[in-house]
């Protein structure tokens, strides 16, 4: 069903006219507690609901070399409760968890030494399982979720990226204080119960999303080829061998380093009062200890000087992805990349659509202007499925020819205007509801230093000129700055 913009504006009560962003900003306020935790409040009193998002400025890019997957593991651990929520007897459970950790350490040592026979390893595995079974007796399953759902909460979830970890849900406005209680205890008193059980869940997630998924394999290989130094090249999920070495004690140390008040931003959007938010934040989050914000990443990806290429042979559809190193989201040229991406792939008049899709060179196209994340220099990516009878190389060469024409001849005012209009529409759509707004406010605060940059970004895109687009194309869309990743089908009797 298609919904007109006019209907959507009436339904949400928000008008995004040319001058309305100032009005929206006036309803957004922020403050920082003495311990460094940042709060952003948007009073949007259209319905008696509130959306909450907590953004921890830590993702897989901060995973230690011997602990890949830790940030994603904490996403899972964050719903396990506290010493008072999720347990029938924490004193007894704590002792049982210590036995689990000792049994897990003994099993790791047995595997590491390499001289343990199968019978000995089986005994160590059985001891770990027995210790886990004992600790499980004290667990109240899904207690955290039950507390939220019992108050009418919805949408409980979390996500992990290379740059951040987010926790979010919605509550009726009369249950606002419950969020402050639960969320503050999530960070002041977490219990990493069921750690090794959840680690197995994450391993299975990796098998489904990467090892048994053609595109998952392709993109993991693609990033590892494009980023040879920077941790953007490491998988968010880690690898099975890395996950198998994660420990509860290591996860707790990682938590205390990165999930501290100075590294957290909370965005609260909906039927709330800013002064009430400030009072509750001080009451519940104020006691969190103050610590210096963790040092930002200093590893830099060296300038690429020659084309890189990787091919994955799978029983899957042919696809080619072309990635070009580009600056971070906060860079002055970032807006020009948005317009370049728009005139290449967005809308029926975009160059890829007119010259590749309409002419039968490719059957499907996807472009990512910022990949895999944007806090640090990243990639501009174009992925294409060649049409039947066409090769990956033909599709890539046809795309490269479009880039060369832009670099040589530039782009038109009409193309730039159309790209800006499409960007504006997409930009407004991402602010369509309270959860989406909370997500954007928290993410822009953490990634760029100010949530206000979210609104400034639209102004920056509106100011882009054709010569700006040609300039970034010349700087970026070059073969010595390109990584190409391809799936070439394995031909079997079934696929011939």
Buried (B, 14 or more C-beta within 10 A) or exposed (E): EEEEEEEEBEEBEBEBEEEEBEEBBEEBBBBEBEBBBBBBBBBBEEEEBBBBBBBBBBBBBBBEEEBBBBBBBBBBBBBBBBBEBBBEEBEBBBEBBEBBBEBBBBBBEBBEEEEBEEEEEEBBBEBBBEBBEBBBEBBEEEBBBBBBEEBEBEEBEBBBBBBBBBBBBBBBBEBBBBBBBBBBBBBBEBBBBBBBBBBEEBBEBBBEBBBEBBBBBBBBBBBBBBBEEBBBBBBBBBBBEBBBBBBBEBBBBBBEBBBBBBBBBBBBBBBBEBEEBBEBBBEBBBEBEEBEEBEEBEEEBEEBEEEBEBBBEBEBBBBBBBBBBBBBBBBEBBBBBBBBBBBBBBBEEBBBBEBBBEEEBBBEBEBBBBBBBBBBBBBBBBBBBBBEEBBBEBBBEBBBEBBEBBBEEBBEEEBBEBBBBBBBEEBBEEBEBBBBBBBBBBBBBBBBEEBBBBBBBBEBBBEBEBEBBBBBBBBBBBEEBBBBBBBBBEEEEEEE
